[in-house]
Amino acid sequence: MDIFNCYKLLLGLHAHVIGRMWPMNYR
């Protein structure tokens, strides 16, 4: 299940970047 963990981490990082770019859309 290492792949899943890595995917989750990547998704979280992507979400963080999006939130930083669009704080208005980030809730």
Phi and psi restraints in degrees (range 20) as a CNS / XPLOR table:
assign (resid 1 and name C) (resid 2 and name N)
       (resid 2 and name CA) (resid 2 and name C) 1.0 -70.1 20.0 2
assign (resid 2 and name N) (resid 2 and name CA)
       (resid 2 and name C) (resid 3 and name N) 1.0 -35.1 20.0 2
assign (resid 2 and name C) (resid 3 and name N)
       (resid 3 and name CA) (resid 3 and name C) 1.0 -62.4 20.0 2
assign (resid 3 and name N) (resid 3 and name CA)
       (resid 3 and name C) (resid 4 and name N) 1.0 -43.0 20.0 2
assign (resid 3 and name C) (resid 4 and name N)
       (resid 4 and name CA) (resid 4 and name C) 1.0 -60.7 20.0 2
assign (resid 4 and name N) (resid 4 and name CA)
       (resid 4 and name C) (resid 5 and name N) 1.0 -44.0 20.0 2
assign (resid 4 and name C) (resid 5 and name N)
       (resid 5 and name CA) (resid 5 and name C) 1.0 -61.2 20.0 2
assign (resid 5 and name N) (resid 5 and name CA)
       (resid 5 and name C) (resid 6 and name N) 1.0 -44.1 20.0 2
assign (resid 5 and name C) (resid 6 and name N)
       (resid 6 and name CA) (resid 6 and name C) 1.0 -62.6 20.0 2
assign (resid 6 and name N) (resid 6 and name CA)
       (resid 6 and name C) (resid 7 and name N) 1.0 -42.3 20.0 2
assign (resid 6 and name C) (resid 7 and name N)
       (resid 7 and name CA) (resid 7 and name C) 1.0 -62.5 20.0 2
assign (resid 7 and name N) (resid 7 and name CA)
       (resid 7 and name C) (resid 8 and name N) 1.0 -42.5 20.0 2
assign (resid 7 and name C) (resid 8 and name N)
       (resid 8 and name CA) (resid 8 and name C) 1.0 -62.3 20.0 2
assign (resid 8 and name N) (resid 8 and name CA)
       (resid 8 and name C) (resid 9 and name N) 1.0 -42.8 20.0 2
assign (resid 8 and name C) (resid 9 and name N)
       (resid 9 and name CA) (resid 9 and name C) 1.0 -62.5 20.0 2
assign (resid 9 and name N) (resid 9 and name CA)
       (resid 9 and name C) (resid 10 and name N) 1.0 -43.8 20.0 2
assign (resid 9 and name C) (resid 10 and name N)
       (resid 10 and name CA) (resid 10 and name C) 1.0 -62.0 20.0 2
assign (resid 10 and name N) (resid 10 and name CA)
       (resid 10 and name C) (resid 11 and name N) 1.0 -42.7 20.0 2
assign (resid 10 and name C) (resid 11 and name N)
       (resid 11 and name CA) (resid 11 and name C) 1.0 -62.5 20.0 2
assign (resid 11 and name N) (resid 11 and name CA)
       (resid 11 and name C) (resid 12 and name N) 1.0 -43.3 20.0 2
assign (resid 11 and name C) (resid 12 and name N)
       (resid 12 and name CA) (resid 12 and name C) 1.0 -60.9 20.0 2
assign (resid 12 and name N) (resid 12 and name CA)
       (resid 12 and name C) (resid 13 and name N) 1.0 -42.3 20.0 2
assign (resid 12 and name C) (resid 13 and name N)
       (resid 13 and name CA) (resid 13 and name C) 1.0 -63.9 20.0 2
assign (resid 13 and name N) (resid 13 and name CA)
       (resid 13 and name C) (resid 14 and name N) 1.0 -43.6 20.0 2
assign (resid 13 and name C) (resid 14 and name N)
       (resid 14 and name CA) (resid 14 and name C) 1.0 -60.7 20.0 2
assign (resid 14 and name N) (resid 14 and name CA)
       (resid 14 and name C) (resid 15 and name N) 1.0 -43.7 20.0 2
assign (resid 14 and name C) (resid 15 and name N)
       (resid 15 and name CA) (resid 15 and name C) 1.0 -62.4 20.0 2
assign (resid 15 and name N) (resid 15 and name CA)
       (resid 15 and name C) (resid 16 and name N) 1.0 -38.7 20.0 2
assign (resid 15 and name C) (resid 16 and name N)
       (resid 16 and name CA) (resid 16 and name C) 1.0 -63.2 20.0 2
assign (resid 16 and name N) (resid 16 and name CA)
       (resid 16 and name C) (resid 17 and name N) 1.0 -43.0 20.0 2
assign (resid 16 and name C) (resid 17 and name N)
       (resid 17 and name CA) (resid 17 and name C) 1.0 -62.8 20.0 2
assign (resid 17 and name N) (resid 17 and name CA)
       (resid 17 and name C) (resid 18 and name N) 1.0 -43.8 20.0 2
assign (resid 17 and name C) (resid 18 and name N)
       (resid 18 and name CA) (resid 18 and name C) 1.0 -61.9 20.0 2
assign (resid 18 and name N) (resid 18 and name CA)
       (resid 18 and name C) (resid 19 and name N) 1.0 -44.9 20.0 2
assign (resid 18 and name C) (resid 19 and name N)
       (resid 19 and name CA) (resid 19 and name C) 1.0 -60.6 20.0 2
assign (resid 19 and name N) (resid 19 and name CA)
       (resid 19 and name C) (resid 20 and name N) 1.0 -36.4 20.0 2
assign (resid 19 and name C) (resid 20 and name N)
       (resid 20 and name CA) (resid 20 and name C) 1.0 -71.1 20.0 2
assign (resid 20 and name N) (resid 20 and name CA)
       (resid 20 and name C) (resid 21 and name N) 1.0 -36.9 20.0 2
assign (resid 20 and name C) (resid 21 and name N)
       (resid 21 and name CA) (resid 21 and name C) 1.0 -73.5 20.0 2
assign (resid 21 and name N) (resid 21 and name CA)
       (resid 21 and name C) (resid 22 and name N) 1.0 -42.2 20.0 2
assign (resid 21 and name C) (resid 22 and name N)
       (resid 22 and name CA) (resid 22 and name C) 1.0 -125.2 20.0 2
assign (resid 22 and name N) (resid 22 and name CA)
       (resid 22 and name C) (resid 23 and name N) 1.0 77.0 20.0 2
assign (resid 22 and name C) (resid 23 and name N)
       (resid 23 and name CA) (resid 23 and name C) 1.0 -61.3 20.0 2
assign (resid 23 and name N) (resid 23 and name CA)
       (resid 23 and name C) (resid 24 and name N) 1.0 -24.3 20.0 2
assign (resid 23 and name C) (resid 24 and name N)
       (resid 24 and name CA) (resid 24 and name C) 1.0 -68.1 20.0 2
assign (resid 24 and name N) (resid 24 and name CA)
       (resid 24 and name C) (resid 25 and name N) 1.0 -38.0 20.0 2
assign (resid 24 and name C) (resid 25 and name N)
       (resid 25 and name CA) (resid 25 and name C) 1.0 -81.6 20.0 2
assign (resid 25 and name N) (resid 25 and name CA)
       (resid 25 and name C) (resid 26 and name N) 1.0 -18.6 20.0 2
assign (resid 25 and name C) (resid 26 and name N)
       (resid 26 and name CA) (resid 26 and name C) 1.0 -81.4 20.0 2
assign (resid 26 and name N) (resid 26 and name CA)
       (resid 26 and name C) (resid 27 and name N) 1.0 116.0 20.0 2
